[in-house]
Each structure stands twice: as C-alpha cells, then as structure tokens.
Amino acid sequence: MNASMPGFTDSVEDAQRVFRAALSAMSYPGRIERIDTPAVAPPPFSRACVALALSLIDETTPVWLGQAHAAAIGHLQFHCGARVVDAPACADFGITHASTCPMPERWAPGTAAEPHRSATLLLEVDSLGAGQRYRLSGPGMSGERYLDCHGLPREWLAARAANDFPCGVDIFLTSGDLMAALPRTTRVEAQACTPR
C-alpha cells in the first residue's frame, strides 16, 4: 500500500464533485467532462480514472485491475479500499486500458430483471476529443451526437453491440483529466469520415 501518493484533498467534497460529473456524463453520453482534481495518478492510470475510482469504489466493491502496476493497485486499495478480484466476471468495476480490456462477454451483464447488476468499466484511451469519430445513438438521445476518441478497439465495440438491452456494461472513457461516458443503452458506430 502506498500512502505517500495523495488521494483527494477533501475526501467528501472532492468525491461528491467527481460523482456529479460522472452522473452528468452518463446523462449526456459522449459529452467530454473535465475532472479537476489534485489526486495523483500512479501509472498506468490517468488522473480522471483515479478520481472516478476514488468516487465510485469502496471496500465493498470487487474490482478487476488487469495489468495494473503494483503501485497502482496499492494506491487504490489504500485510498478507497478496493477489493481486487482475479476474474472480470466477479468484478463490479473493471479498470484497464481499452486496448487490453477483456471482451464484453467476460463481464457481468446484469439481467433483464436487474440490469443495474452489470459491471462498470473505467477504460483508459489514448485521447478524448481527437481521433476516430463515433456516432452515438440510443434511448433518450435526440438528434446526432458524436465522440472523437483514439484507442477504442473496433472488435471490442462490435462485441459490445451484441448485448441484449437492458443488459450490458456501462463505460467511462478516461484520458488525462478528461472523461466521457457510454451507458449500456448507447449504440456506438465508427464513422468513415467526419460529418459536416
């Protein structure tokens, strides 16, 4: 465990501020939110990713961390009591880079009666606001909405699209101090070119 890396300056106020930003991101899929936090992010995680983890995870939460460095695991265990599990299927949260994320079928998808029991993924991407353009659609979204992002594997997105609504995983994409959300209800289609 590593207590030398600071978490939130004000654990209650900072966590509430980040949680509100997360709710806003989920309410407006694809909208990029900036998380301003002094929290230190141990490699390989970004500050936005760590801030989300500190806000959403506690000692009751099983978390899968993939190939995270020991320092990163110790940091999350110390600051939020993360209970690390070995299998994605056993995790309520997964934190990893999108390029190494296990395929969607390996995560808990919830059930038709209890879709809220699905996993939530915090996926690091190479950039938000630049890169491949994706068209977003789904319930509650009017008009066209787009997200520019670099680092989301197309085969992973294609497998995610096979989930039966209302089952599936909720996703937060993070890069630096930026985040965007893709709720399980949001369909994501890669665009061949940037729309006018």
RAQUIUR-V389064 format. One record per helix or strand of 2 or more residues. SS is the DSSP state (H for helix, E for strand). FROM is the first residue (numbers start at 1). TO is the last residue. If there is no record, write none. Layout:
BEGIN
ss=SS from=FROM to=TO
ss=SS from=FROM to=TO
END
This chain:
BEGIN
ss=H from=11 to=27
ss=E from=33 to=34
ss=H from=47 to=56
ss=E from=62 to=64
ss=H from=70 to=80
ss=E from=83 to=84
ss=H from=88 to=90
ss=E from=93 to=97
ss=H from=98 to=100
ss=H from=104 to=106
ss=H from=115 to=117
ss=E from=120 to=124
ss=E from=127 to=137
ss=E from=145 to=150
ss=H from=154 to=160
ss=E from=170 to=175
ss=E from=178 to=182
ss=E from=187 to=190
END
